[in-house]
Structure formats: C-alpha cells, structure tokens
C-alpha cells in the first residue's frame, strides 16, 4: 500500500503534517530530482534552485495559501524552502529541458455514465514516471469542509490526481509544445491541480486550467456528475474534447494543427499513440464496463515494456533513466470511491478508499 495520510487545518498546517510524516520520502525525492536535473536535464543544482526561487516569488503572488503549504512542508521535513519550491515546479523545469523528447507518462480515461455498468461517471489513469519517485495518498479536509482524496509525490503540496466531496475528479497527462518556457512564470502545473481539486463545480475547475498566462503545456481530464471534458492546454491555445461514450488521452495532442498548437519533432511519440489506442480498444471491448473491466484495461501489457501498464526497458536501465507505472488510479465519481495501486497494477493490487 502507498503511504496514506489524513491532513486538515490551514495550508501551513497541512504542509507541516506532510513534511513531518514523510520527511524520509521527501528527502529521497529531492535527491532523485536534483540528480535527474543534472544528469537528464543538463541543469546544475544551483541553476535548478535559482529557477525554483524565482517561481517561489511568483507563487506567493499567485496563491499565498499554496506558498504557505510549501513553507509548512519545508519546516516539517527540515528541508530548505527553495528546494521544496523547486520540487513543486519540477514539471516546468523538466518538461522545458525535455523540449524535443516525448513525455514519459500517463494514459488516462473517462467512461460516461450511460456506458458504465453502474450508471456512474468513472475516471482513471496509469501515472508513468521516473522509477524510484516516492508517491503517497492524501485524505484532506479543507477549512471550508471540502474533502479530497488525492495522489501526490512526497513533497508536492495539495495533490495532482484525485477527487473531492463535490464529486469532481481530475486526471493528468504531460505534454510539450513550442512556446513552453518556465521563465514565463505562469501559474505552475501543480498549483493548478491544487486549485482544481478544491473547486465545487466543473465550470470553476475549467476556468482555472485555461486561465492565462499559460507557460507550460499539459492535459487535464475533468469529470463531475454526468459530464467529462478533456482539456489540452499550451501557451498559445486550448483544445476541449468531449465524447458520448469515453475519452482517452496519453502524451500527445489529438489534433494540434486544428488549434494552432505547434509540436516539436518528438522521438518515440508512437509509444504514446499505442497506449491511447490500446486503452480505447480495451474500454470498448465490453458494452458497459465495470470496475474489474477498468482494472483489466489498465493492466494491459500489449507492447511491453512500453505498454498501458508500463515497466522499465533494458535500454532505459542502460542509460540510467528507467520509467514505470508508479500508480494506477480508478475513480467512481458517483460513489466518490478511489482505487489505487502502489506500482504497476499487473503486479500490485488496487486498494479502495472513499471520500
């Protein structure tokens, strides 16, 4: 099972609780990322910290509550605040440095109520990322009474994949496009997911994701009640997708040219297309999928190791940069239940939680 923690109180207290409980995992993630910044992104620790420090000042203005959460994590874990800030904007740092490489992560879906076995809206995804990253599940009670179940990386505040007591759910995918630039200091990826998971309505959540300025690309799959929408964002444009039966998204724009989104030539992008096609196929094989069908779809190993259920390849181990499915998440937005696996779901069981 993943580490699990119940958090409550104002943002600083929530951060302090996480920092204290997960100090060891946070230290591990900081060591891993600063090593990856240097080896994989060709970015020295001092330059990474300089970028994190600049972003921290922007975050203080964009959302003081989030900045207070970072301060709490730093105090609770005994880590420098600038290091915690750098960890929280690692999406902007890593994806900007990747530039012309395919993002290694995530195949997500939404299954509409009319086509699910129980008549509820379902969301889910495999979150694929750097092997060794320490993840955790948070059960958060906000001061206004909103309750949230969210997966996060230890040391990242607020949550990135999950659902809340208003029946609002969120899944994510990394994307890159021309124009991505961390130095624009737009509201960072993890601050947007933090804000989304605290909204009461789908419309409010959408506004947060499309708000300008946008200085990093990304994909966000949102759902609530009877409706789900997939939102692709880039610094220049936004694309919204809906479907009567299901939505599936991996790490490529579905039709960038239609929206004026420019994508750099990316090696291995066919792997993202393969994962999306396989997950869409598995979901459509059953007339009205239920929980077990959704779990089976996310366990799919066709094309391994670059499958929906991802494991590291020998070539990645040779380069010292292995990726894998870190967690698999399935959410029933009607019953407000969440199932999550600690590692690739073909090898690890799903554990059930409820808001």
Helices and strands as residue ranges (DSSP letters): E 3-8, H 11-21, H 23-39, H 45-62, H 64-77, H 81-88, H 90-98, E 107-111, G 113-115, E 122-130, E 135-141, E 147-153, E 161-164, E 169-173, G 182-184, H 189-196, H 202-210, E 218-224, E 227-233, E 238-241, E 246-249, G 256-259, H 269-284, H 291-298, H 314-319, E 323-332, E 337-342, E 350-354
